[in-house]
Amino acid sequence: MHKAAPTVGAMALGLLGALSLVLISVAAPAPAVQLDGEASCGDARLTVVLSGVLVGDGQRALSVAPDFARAHRAHTETEGQWLQDLSGTTGATRLFDDGAHQVLVVAACPQGRCEEERALVAFEPSTGDYGATVHDGPVARQILDGRDPDLVVHPRAIRAALACATQAGF
């Protein structure tokens, strides 16, 4: 038995079906926000702290790193309780290392609301520089280090650490 060659209409329907599958997958919601993980950003690495006093999550970092705790509390006193004391969900403590700077990075969100609201907090122990990016839905705002009243952007190492964590989807 001889099969008829597909018509132009049948081929168009097949292509249209394939195109709609591609569009559906592109328009699908973004994957859930991850609070743990590692990333590479150019020559820099963002890695989970696996040894030493900072192993654990954001709450543990607040309890064992007094300089970080002081800076964090000073900059988040007008924020929600979940951010002030990192009492919501927090990811593993990570270290951003670009060869010149090592920056502590913590991702946090209110319990059960990570898709709507989350924060990335960064602290450089050697300088005391602090910064955070808070995502309220699609809008991101910065918490700048208030030690310098003329500061309008984060110090370079803090900015790089926050950008790397944001690019990685933390």
C-alpha positions in Angstrom: 0.0 0.0 0.0 1.3 3.5 -1.0 1.3 6.2 1.6 0.4 9.7 0.4 3.0 12.4 1.0 2.0 14.8 3.8 0.2 17.9 2.6 1.4 21.4 3.2 -1.5 21.9 5.6 -0.5 18.8 7.6 3.2 20.0 7.8 2.1 23.4 8.8 0.0 21.9 11.7 3.0 19.8 12.8 5.2 22.9 12.8 2.6 25.0 14.6 2.2 22.2 17.2 6.0 22.1 17.8 6.2 25.9 17.9 3.4 26.1 20.5 5.2 23.5 22.7 8.3 25.7 22.6 6.3 28.8 23.4 4.6 27.0 26.3 8.0 25.9 27.7 9.4 29.4 27.4 6.4 31.0 29.0 6.3 28.5 31.9 6.9 29.9 35.3 10.5 30.2 36.5 11.8 27.5 38.7 11.4 27.9 42.4 13.9 30.2 44.1 16.8 28.2 45.5 18.5 29.3 48.7 21.4 26.9 48.6 23.8 26.2 45.8 27.1 27.4 44.3 27.9 29.6 41.3 30.8 30.9 39.1 30.8 34.5 38.0 33.7 35.3 35.8 36.8 34.6 37.8 34.9 34.6 41.1 33.3 31.7 42.9 30.3 31.6 45.3 30.6 28.4 47.4 28.8 26.9 50.3 31.0 27.1 53.5 31.8 23.5 54.4 34.1 23.9 57.3 34.9 26.4 60.1 32.8 28.5 62.4 30.5 29.8 59.6 29.1 26.4 58.6 25.4 26.5 58.7 22.7 29.1 57.7 22.1 32.8 58.2 20.8 32.5 61.8 24.0 30.6 62.8 26.1 33.2 61.1 24.4 35.9 63.2 25.2 34.0 66.3 28.9 33.2 65.6 30.0 36.3 63.7 29.5 39.3 66.0 30.7 41.9 63.4 28.3 40.5 60.8 25.5 40.5 63.4 26.1 44.1 64.4 26.2 45.3 60.8 23.2 43.3 59.8 21.1 44.5 62.8 22.1 48.1 62.2 21.0 48.0 58.6 17.8 46.0 58.9 16.2 47.6 62.0 13.3 49.0 59.9 12.8 45.8 57.9 10.5 42.8 58.5 11.3 40.6 61.5 12.2 37.7 59.1 15.0 39.8 57.7 16.1 41.5 61.0 16.8 38.2 62.7 16.9 35.8 59.6 14.1 33.9 61.3 12.4 32.8 58.1 14.0 30.4 55.7 17.7 30.8 55.1 20.1 29.0 52.8 23.5 27.8 53.6 26.2 30.4 54.4 28.2 31.0 51.2 31.5 32.6 50.6 32.1 34.8 47.5 35.8 34.8 46.6 37.1 36.9 43.7 40.8 36.4 44.6 41.0 39.8 46.2 38.0 39.8 48.5 36.0 37.2 50.5 32.4 38.1 51.2 29.9 36.2 53.4 26.6 35.8 51.5 23.3 34.6 53.0 20.0 34.2 51.1 16.8 34.5 53.2 13.0 34.7 52.8 9.9 34.8 55.0 8.7 31.3 55.8 6.6 30.0 52.9 7.0 33.2 50.8 10.3 32.7 49.0 8.7 33.3 45.6 7.2 36.7 46.6 9.9 38.1 48.9 13.5 37.3 49.5 16.8 39.0 50.4 20.5 38.5 49.7 22.8 39.8 52.4 26.5 40.3 52.0 29.2 41.2 54.5 33.0 41.5 54.0 34.7 40.7 57.3 38.0 42.3 56.4 36.5 45.8 55.8 33.1 45.6 57.6 31.3 46.5 54.4 27.7 45.4 54.4 24.9 45.4 51.8 21.7 43.7 50.9 19.3 43.3 48.0 15.7 42.8 48.9 13.3 41.4 46.3 9.6 42.4 46.9 8.1 40.5 44.0 9.7 41.7 40.8 11.0 44.9 42.4 14.5 44.8 43.9 15.7 47.5 46.4 19.1 47.9 48.0 20.1 48.3 51.6 23.3 50.3 51.5 26.0 50.5 54.1 25.2 53.8 55.9 28.7 54.4 57.2 29.3 56.7 54.2 26.4 59.2 53.6 27.6 59.8 50.1 27.4 56.2 49.1 24.9 55.6 46.4 25.9 52.1 45.3 27.4 49.1 47.2 31.2 48.9 47.6 32.7 46.9 44.7 33.1 43.5 46.5 29.6 43.7 48.0 28.1 44.6 44.6 30.0 41.8 42.9 28.9 39.2 45.5 25.2 40.3 45.4 25.3 40.3 41.6 26.8 36.8 41.5 24.1 35.5 43.9 21.4 37.2 42.0 22.6 35.8 38.6 22.7 32.3 40.2 19.0 32.7 41.2 19.6 32.6 45.0 
